[in-house]
Amino acid sequence: MRVRSTLLTLAAIACSCLLAYGTYGLIGDRSLPVRSTSLLVAPGSDFDTIVASLVRAGVTRHPWLLRALAHARGASSEIKAGRYRFAAHTNAVALLDRLLAGGKNSIRVTIPEGFTDREIARRLARSGLGDATTFEQAFKHDSAEIDGVHVTGLEGFLFPDTYLFPIDATPAQVEAQMLARFRQELPKDALQRARKLHVSLVGAIAIASMIEREAKIDRDRPLIASVIYNRLRLGMRLQIDATVEYALPHHRSALTYADLRVRSPYNTYLHAGLPPGPIANPGRASIEAAFHPAKTDFLYYVAKGDGSHVFAETLAEQTANIARYER
């Protein structure tokens, strides 16, 4: 009788296990989030780390079952790095099958025009490509050859675009792709154009970066470029707000008079001439404007509040425009 009782108990336990398998392994846990979930499995991740990530992401609340299934199939070492997307209420069997099928081996990242190196580094990190500080330091200290000119520090030369990077991309690989796009967008006669404009290649890209941060609409870009070149020709300080914003440790939506006195070689309110280098990474339209400025006598501009600017040749005109548009 005792043996029979033991067998019945074991049978009951087996039935309970089968029921749990059916409930959680095949049907899925209906208490989990109803939205699909994206998860990055980094290169070199072991199975326990992957399972822990799945739990944190809310993909599964029963890691024991996933481990048991993987152990039974001898599959815990077969999961590849990649980005995975799991549907809502994915059951453990389907979850393991998805992991074994492999994820995407590249990550799509969009870098907007006017992003600084720091902003690019943070965007890459948020996309799952690595550590923001590592990228930022690489961008700051690495060098490149641009149209025969050696540049150290890649601010201004990482072209804004949408990229597909390998999930294990190094800073050098990211830089290579972005620099290649920059070289494609650089005018073929960039060096000759820069000489005619009496600036260096780096100086022209610095101007493009200022245009990118100042202009909101394309028709203003060549006009802002003309203001910059006219002021350089006359020895006037550029007095461009975007250079002050770059010099500040934290971004401000509006500058104060104290900000305009910040001690930095990038502060064009204090220092004449161009800043030491670009202040952002310009897009195609701003690069084009920097190498092909409009021919004007404008020396001033002020934002109208609708994204556009109004331009002036004299200080009196500028003062009137400020009174009208900055009221």
Number of C-alpha atoms within 10 A of each C-alpha: 6 7 8 9 10 11 12 12 12 12 12 12 12 12 12 12 12 13 12 14 18 14 15 22 22 14 16 22 19 13 10 15 15 12 11 12 16 13 17 21 25 18 11 9 13 15 17 12 13 19 19 14 16 22 14 11 15 15 29 26 20 17 16 11 17 21 18 12 18 20 12 10 10 10 16 20 12 14 20 19 20 20 19 17 15 18 15 17 21 24 25 28 18 16 20 20 14 16 22 16 12 16 18 15 17 16 20 12 18 15 20 17 20 24 24 24 24 18 16 24 25 19 18 23 16 13 15 19 25 19 14 19 13 13 23 19 15 19 24 14 12 14 14 16 11 16 14 9 11 11 17 12 18 23 24 26 29 28 27 22 15 12 16 13 18 16 22 17 14 16 20 12 13 19 22 14 15 19 21 14 17 23 16 11 15 19 16 11 10 18 20 14 18 19 12 11 16 14 18 17 21 20 19 27 29 27 29 32 30 29 30 29 23 21 20 15 13 14 13 22 26 25 27 29 28 23 24 26 27 19 19 17 12 9 11 17 17 24 19 18 18 20 26 25 22 19 19 17 7 7 11 12 5 8 14 8 7 7 16 20 13 16 13 16 17 25 28 23 19 17 16 17 19 22 19 12 20 26 28 31 30 31 24 17 18 29 28 20 24 30 25 16 20 18 13 16 15 20 22 25 20 16 17 14 9 9 11 16 22 15 20 19 14 12 11 10 14 18 13 12 21 16 10 10 14 11 6
